[in-house]
Amino acid sequence: MLWRDLEPVLVPAQLVFAMLGMGATMTLGDFRGIVKDPRGLGIGLVLQVVCVPLIALAFIHGLGLEKGWAVGLLLVSVVPGGAFSNLLTFLSKGNVALSISITTLTTLGCILTVPLALRFAAGTFLPSDFAFPVARIVREIFGYLLAPLALGMVVRRVAPGRAARFSTWCIRASLALILAISVGSVGSGRIRVIAYGWQPPLVIFLFGVALALLIPQLSRMLGRYDEDTVAIGLEVTVRNVGLGLLLVHFFFPGQEAQGHVLYSGLFYAGVSPFFALPLLFLHRLGRGAVPFRKPHPRPQPASSSASSA
């Protein structure tokens, strides 16, 4: 069976296993914290929906990118974060509830934000028959994100003694599938790094580096603790490029520029996990979430005082 036949099965399976595994470690109380203090969620949404496209526009206009590369980078910037960022947040010991909340809201919201952003910044190139895949987005949110997460939480509630082991095996299965997907993608030859020379991949790579460096700094400046900064930073750098690829065929049909749009999405999808590694390891190893800055952990609730003698 060809790789292209397997990929549509492996990618959803990886997401389902990841959400099952994370759900088995969580309770509704984790999400109540987001409701009680929604500042992290608000900051994450603003950085994701507003700041990332602005950074892309700075690259586009600052470097004078041609239309295909400009639309490709813009498309990468306006899609929401990918569910893979939730798994990375879990592995980095960040705020998983915040990560999942941002993913869910930005993915639902992209039904409005992506068409608006594209019409504002790339309206000249947007055809009259442009149609956003709303039904597919809703199916994926409930089928690959919310339903397996809820099922994992049910496992923890009805079988608390087995939930940790269940979570471990689900996460291992998810990581094994990620490895298989990565190897298959590389071996399929879907993208040749220097097919258009070194400038396009370098620009896309530097855009990812800018996100990985700037967003955590902004999160810290806005007062977020490290576990929130990790969730927000990973959510921003690991994007749902698959959604963007569904829209490629609307741009420059039959022109070479369409290949530039496709290349931008595929290349960013391939290199974005590397942008996540510094955040992941910094926080997991207890060194904070922002390079070159001291750790800023969330204060732990005061423990009950010892009984007086």
C-alpha positions as CSV (number, residue, x, y, z in Angstrom):
1,M,0.0,0.0,0.0
2,L,1.3,3.4,-0.9
3,W,2.2,6.0,1.8
4,R,-0.6,8.3,0.6
5,D,-3.1,5.5,1.4
6,L,-1.8,5.1,4.9
7,E,-1.3,8.7,5.9
8,P,-5.0,9.6,6.1
9,V,-5.4,6.7,8.6
10,L,-2.3,7.2,10.7
11,V,-2.7,10.9,11.3
12,P,-6.2,10.7,12.9
13,A,-5.1,7.6,14.8
14,Q,-2.2,9.5,16.3
15,L,-4.4,12.3,17.4
16,V,-7.0,10.0,19.0
17,F,-4.3,8.1,21.0
18,A,-2.8,11.3,22.1
19,M,-6.1,12.8,23.3
20,L,-7.1,9.5,25.0
21,G,-3.8,9.4,26.9
22,M,-3.9,13.0,28.0
23,G,-7.6,12.7,29.0
24,A,-6.8,9.8,31.3
25,T,-4.6,12.1,33.3
26,M,-7.1,15.0,33.6
27,T,-10.3,15.9,35.4
28,L,-12.9,18.6,34.9
29,G,-11.2,20.5,37.7
30,D,-8.2,21.2,35.4
31,F,-10.5,23.1,33.0
32,R,-12.3,24.9,35.9
33,G,-9.0,26.6,36.5
34,I,-9.1,28.1,33.0
35,V,-12.6,29.5,33.7
36,K,-11.7,30.9,37.1
37,D,-8.6,32.7,35.6
38,P,-9.2,33.2,31.9
39,R,-6.3,35.6,31.4
40,G,-4.0,32.8,30.0
41,L,-6.7,31.8,27.5
42,G,-7.3,35.4,26.4
43,I,-3.6,36.0,26.0
44,G,-3.1,32.8,24.1
45,L,-6.0,33.6,21.7
46,V,-4.7,37.2,21.0
47,L,-1.1,36.0,20.4
48,Q,-2.4,33.2,18.1
49,V,-5.0,35.1,16.1
50,V,-3.5,38.5,15.9
51,C,0.2,38.5,16.6
52,V,1.2,35.5,14.4
53,P,-0.3,36.9,11.2
54,L,1.2,40.3,12.0
55,I,4.7,38.7,12.3
56,A,4.0,36.9,8.9
57,L,3.0,40.3,7.3
58,A,6.3,41.8,8.7
59,F,8.2,39.0,6.9
60,I,6.2,39.4,3.7
61,H,6.6,43.1,3.4
62,G,10.0,43.4,5.0
63,L,11.5,40.8,2.6
64,G,9.3,41.7,-0.4
65,L,8.1,38.1,-1.0
66,E,6.6,37.2,-4.3
67,K,2.9,36.4,-4.4
68,G,3.1,32.6,-4.1
69,W,5.5,32.7,-1.1
70,A,3.6,35.6,0.5
71,V,0.3,33.7,0.4
72,G,2.0,30.5,1.5
73,L,3.5,32.2,4.6
74,L,0.2,34.0,5.3
75,L,-1.7,30.8,5.1
76,V,0.6,29.1,7.6
77,S,0.1,32.1,9.9
78,V,-3.7,32.2,9.9
79,V,-4.5,28.6,10.5
80,P,-5.0,27.6,14.2
81,G,-2.5,25.6,16.3
82,G,-2.4,21.9,15.7
83,A,-3.5,19.2,18.2
84,F,0.1,17.9,18.2
85,S,0.9,20.9,20.3
86,N,-1.4,19.5,23.1
87,L,0.8,16.3,23.2
88,L,4.0,18.4,23.2
89,T,2.6,20.5,26.1
90,F,1.8,17.3,28.0
91,L,5.3,15.9,27.4
92,S,6.8,19.3,28.5
93,K,4.7,19.3,31.7
94,G,3.0,22.5,30.6
95,N,-0.7,23.6,31.1
96,V,-2.4,20.9,29.1
97,A,-5.9,22.2,29.9
98,L,-4.9,25.7,28.5
99,S,-3.4,24.1,25.4
100,I,-6.5,22.1,24.6
101,S,-8.7,25.1,25.3
102,I,-6.8,27.3,22.9
103,T,-6.7,24.6,20.3
104,T,-10.5,24.0,20.5
105,L,-11.4,27.7,20.5
106,T,-9.0,28.8,17.7
107,T,-10.0,25.8,15.5
108,L,-13.7,26.6,15.9
109,G,-13.0,30.3,15.5
110,C,-11.0,29.8,12.4
111,I,-14.3,29.2,10.5
112,L,-14.5,33.0,10.7
113,T,-10.9,34.2,11.4
114,V,-9.2,32.5,8.5
115,P,-11.5,33.7,5.7
116,L,-11.5,37.3,7.2
117,A,-7.7,37.3,7.5
118,L,-7.2,36.0,3.9
119,R,-9.7,38.5,2.5
120,F,-8.0,41.3,4.4
121,A,-4.4,40.4,3.6
122,A,-4.7,38.4,0.4
123,G,-8.0,39.4,-1.0
124,T,-6.5,40.2,-4.4
125,F,-5.6,36.5,-4.9
126,L,-8.7,35.0,-3.3
127,P,-11.1,33.6,-6.0
128,S,-14.9,34.3,-5.9
129,D,-15.6,30.5,-5.3
130,F,-13.5,30.4,-2.1
131,A,-15.2,28.1,0.4
132,F,-14.0,27.2,3.8
133,P,-14.4,23.5,4.9
134,V,-16.6,24.2,7.9
135,A,-18.1,20.7,8.1
136,R,-14.7,19.0,8.1
137,I,-13.4,21.4,10.8
138,V,-16.3,20.6,13.1
139,R,-16.0,16.8,12.5
140,E,-12.3,16.9,13.3
141,I,-12.7,18.9,16.5
142,F,-15.3,16.5,17.9
143,G,-14.0,13.3,16.4
144,Y,-10.2,13.7,17.0
145,L,-10.1,16.2,19.9
146,L,-13.1,16.4,22.2
147,A,-14.5,12.9,22.0
148,P,-11.3,11.0,22.8
149,L,-10.4,13.5,25.5
150,A,-13.7,13.0,27.2
151,L,-13.4,9.2,26.9
152,G,-9.9,9.3,28.5
153,M,-11.4,11.4,31.3
154,V,-14.1,8.8,31.8
155,V,-11.4,6.1,32.0
156,R,-9.7,8.0,34.8
157,R,-13.1,8.4,36.6
158,V,-14.3,4.8,36.4
159,A,-10.9,3.0,36.6
160,P,-8.5,5.3,38.5
161,G,-6.2,2.5,39.3
162,R,-5.6,1.7,35.7
163,A,-5.8,5.2,34.2
164,A,-2.0,5.9,34.5
165,R,-1.1,2.7,32.7
166,F,-3.8,3.3,30.1
167,S,-2.4,6.9,29.5
168,T,1.2,5.6,29.2
169,W,0.3,3.1,26.5
170,C,-1.8,5.6,24.6
171,I,0.9,8.2,24.6
172,R,3.5,5.6,23.5
173,A,1.2,4.5,20.7
174,S,0.8,8.2,19.6
175,L,4.6,8.8,19.6
176,A,5.1,5.6,17.6
177,L,2.6,6.8,15.0
178,I,4.3,10.2,14.9
179,L,7.6,8.4,14.1
180,A,6.0,6.4,11.4
181,I,4.3,9.5,9.9
182,S,7.6,11.4,9.9
183,V,9.6,8.6,8.3
184,G,6.9,8.0,5.7
185,S,6.7,11.7,4.9
186,V,10.4,12.0,4.4
187,G,10.6,8.8,2.3
188,S,7.6,9.8,0.2
189,G,9.6,12.7,-1.4
190,R,6.6,15.0,-1.2
191,I,8.9,18.0,-0.8
192,R,12.4,18.7,-1.9
193,V,14.1,21.2,0.3
194,I,16.1,23.1,-2.3
195,A,13.6,22.7,-5.2
196,Y,13.3,26.5,-5.3
197,G,16.8,27.3,-4.0
198,W,17.8,28.1,-0.4
199,Q,15.9,31.4,0.1
200,P,12.3,30.0,0.5
201,P,13.2,27.4,3.1
202,L,15.4,29.9,4.9
203,V,12.6,32.5,5.1
204,I,10.1,29.9,6.3
205,F,12.6,28.5,8.9
206,L,13.4,32.1,10.2
207,F,9.6,32.7,10.5
208,G,9.3,29.7,12.7
209,V,12.3,30.8,14.8
210,A,10.8,34.2,15.2
211,L,7.5,32.6,16.6
212,A,9.5,30.3,18.9
213,L,11.5,33.3,20.3
214,L,9.0,36.1,20.4
215,I,5.8,34.5,21.6
216,P,7.2,33.1,24.8
217,Q,8.7,36.5,25.5
218,L,5.4,38.2,25.0
219,S,3.6,35.7,27.1
220,R,6.1,36.3,30.0
221,M,5.8,40.1,29.5
222,L,2.1,39.8,29.9
223,G,2.5,38.0,33.3
224,R,2.0,34.4,32.4
225,Y,3.7,31.6,34.4
226,D,6.0,29.1,32.8
227,E,3.4,26.3,32.4
228,D,1.1,28.8,30.6
229,T,3.9,30.2,28.5
230,V,4.9,26.7,27.4
231,A,1.3,25.9,26.3
232,I,0.9,29.2,24.4
233,G,4.4,28.9,22.8
234,L,3.9,25.4,21.6
235,E,0.3,26.2,20.4
236,V,1.7,29.0,18.2
237,T,4.7,27.2,16.8
238,V,3.0,23.9,16.0
239,R,0.3,24.9,13.5
240,N,-2.5,23.0,11.9
241,V,-0.9,23.2,8.4
242,G,-3.1,20.3,7.2
243,L,-6.0,22.8,7.3
244,G,-4.1,25.2,5.2
245,L,-3.2,22.6,2.7
246,L,-7.0,22.1,2.1
247,L,-7.1,25.6,0.8
248,V,-4.1,25.6,-1.5
249,H,-6.0,24.7,-4.6
250,F,-7.9,28.0,-4.4
251,F,-4.7,30.0,-5.1
252,F,-3.1,30.4,-8.5
253,P,-4.5,27.3,-10.2
254,G,-2.3,26.2,-13.0
255,Q,0.4,28.6,-12.1
256,E,3.9,28.0,-10.6
257,A,2.9,30.2,-7.7
258,Q,0.6,27.5,-6.4
259,G,3.6,25.2,-6.0
260,H,5.1,28.0,-3.8
261,V,2.0,28.0,-1.5
262,L,2.0,24.2,-1.2
263,Y,5.8,24.1,-0.5
264,S,5.4,26.7,2.3
265,G,2.8,24.6,4.1
266,L,4.7,21.3,3.7
267,F,8.1,22.7,4.6
268,Y,6.7,24.4,7.7
269,A,4.9,21.3,8.8
270,G,8.1,19.4,8.5
271,V,10.4,21.7,10.5
272,S,7.9,23.1,13.1
273,P,8.5,20.3,15.6
274,F,12.1,21.5,15.9
275,F,10.9,24.9,17.0
276,A,9.1,23.2,19.8
277,L,12.0,21.3,21.3
278,P,13.7,24.2,23.2
279,L,10.4,25.0,25.0
280,L,9.7,21.4,25.7
281,F,13.1,20.5,27.2
282,L,13.6,23.8,29.1
283,H,10.4,23.4,31.0
284,R,10.6,19.6,31.4
285,L,14.0,20.0,32.9
286,G,12.9,22.7,35.3
287,R,14.7,25.6,33.6
288,G,11.7,27.7,32.9
289,A,10.1,28.4,29.5
290,V,11.8,31.4,28.1
291,P,15.5,31.2,27.0
292,F,17.9,33.4,28.9
293,R,15.3,34.3,31.6
294,K,14.9,32.9,35.1
295,P,12.1,30.3,35.7
296,H,8.7,31.8,36.6
297,P,6.7,28.9,38.0
298,R,3.1,29.2,39.2
299,P,3.0,29.6,43.0
300,Q,1.9,26.4,44.7
301,P,-1.1,26.7,47.1
302,A,0.1,27.0,50.7
303,S,0.1,23.6,52.4
304,S,-1.9,23.2,55.5
305,S,0.1,24.2,58.5
306,A,1.3,21.5,60.8
307,S,-0.8,21.0,63.9
308,S,0.5,23.0,66.8
309,A,2.1,21.1,69.6
